[in-house]
Every structure is written in C-alpha cells, then in structure tokens.
Amino acid sequence: METNSTNRALLDETQLGDIGTKLDEVVNRQVDWLALIQQQYPQLRFTVCSEDDTGCHEPFHSYDQFDLHLVSHSLSGCSSLTQDVNHCTGLVIALHEE
C-alpha cells in the first residue's frame, strides 16, 4: 500500500503484524534478515538499533527478540517515533540485549 495525495498510510495494522511475525521468525538467524524484509517492503524505511537507543518510547509492538516502533517522516525531513499507523513511513527494529 503506497501513500497517495490524500495522505493515505503506506500500510495498515494487519501488514504491520505480518512484518513483525516475519521478523520474529528470522531475527538472530544466520541470514541477512534485514535485506529480506527490505526486499518485501521497499516502500518502507527500516532502522535497526538496540532497545536502549529508543529511550522511554513505548514500542508499537514487542516481540521476543525485538521491539517494533513506527516512524513518521515529515516533509521537512525530520523523523519521529509515532503510535499512529496512518502516519507510519518506516520502522525501527530495536533489538533486545541478551
């Protein structure tokens, strides 16, 4: 789902759940999981970091190995974490420390 002139979201909650499930299956395996997910969702920007890097922001969804945060990019180029699926243009995958 692409954004259009009416500012429709790039994806919906069902698609976010699918992305989270796919990531949960491959994170920490001996594969280039980030490249795999980027190929499947080229319209989204993905950032990988440690869960410590997200500060006190609540994740959109938590999984066993990572937290999933939504990112909103403004026309001015600034990015921010959001809980609003309608403004989501990217995802932060915050890996849990072991």
C-alpha positions in Angstrom: 0.0 0.0 0.0 1.6 3.3 -1.1 1.0 6.8 0.1 -1.1 9.0 -2.2 -2.1 12.6 -2.5 -4.8 12.1 0.2 -2.0 11.1 2.7 -3.2 7.5 3.0 -0.9 5.3 5.1 1.8 3.1 3.5 0.5 0.1 5.4 -2.1 -1.0 7.9 -2.1 -2.8 11.2 -2.5 -6.2 9.6 0.5 -5.6 7.4 2.5 -4.4 10.4 1.6 -7.6 12.2 2.7 -9.6 9.2 6.1 -7.7 9.2 6.5 -8.3 12.9 5.8 -12.0 12.6 8.2 -12.4 9.6 10.9 -10.6 11.6 10.3 -12.7 14.7 11.0 -15.8 12.6 14.3 -14.6 11.2 15.9 -12.1 13.6 19.2 -13.5 15.0 19.4 -16.3 12.4 22.4 -16.7 10.1 20.7 -14.9 7.3 20.6 -11.3 6.1 17.1 -10.8 7.6 17.2 -7.0 7.1 17.8 -7.4 3.3 15.0 -9.9 3.1 12.4 -7.6 4.8 13.6 -4.6 2.8 13.0 -6.5 -0.5 9.5 -7.5 0.6 8.6 -3.9 1.7 10.6 -1.5 -0.5 8.2 1.4 0.3 9.3 1.5 4.0 12.5 2.7 5.6 13.9 0.3 8.2 16.3 1.2 11.0 17.9 -1.3 13.3 19.2 -0.4 16.8 19.4 -1.5 20.4 16.3 -1.2 22.5 18.4 1.1 24.7 18.6 3.6 21.8 14.8 4.2 21.9 14.8 5.6 25.4 11.5 5.6 27.2 9.3 5.4 24.0 6.7 2.7 24.1 7.0 0.3 21.2 4.1 -0.3 18.8 4.5 -4.0 19.4 7.0 -6.1 21.4 8.3 -9.5 20.3 10.7 -11.9 22.0 13.8 -10.6 20.3 12.9 -7.0 19.4 10.5 -4.1 19.8 8.9 -2.6 16.7 8.5 1.2 16.6 6.7 3.2 14.0 8.4 6.1 12.3 6.9 9.2 10.7 8.9 11.3 8.3 7.7 14.8 7.7 8.1 16.8 4.5 10.9 18.9 6.2 12.9 15.7 6.5 12.6 15.2 10.3 11.7 11.8 11.6 10.0 10.9 14.8 8.6 7.9 16.6 4.8 7.6 16.4 2.0 5.3 17.5 -0.2 6.4 14.6 -0.3 3.8 11.9 -1.7 6.3 9.5 1.5 8.3 9.6 3.9 5.4 9.5 6.5 5.6 6.8 9.2 3.4 8.4 10.0 1.1 11.2 12.6 0.9 13.9 13.6 -2.6 14.9 15.0 -2.2 18.4 16.9 -5.5 19.2 16.7 -6.7 22.8 20.0 -7.1 24.6 20.8 -10.6 25.7 
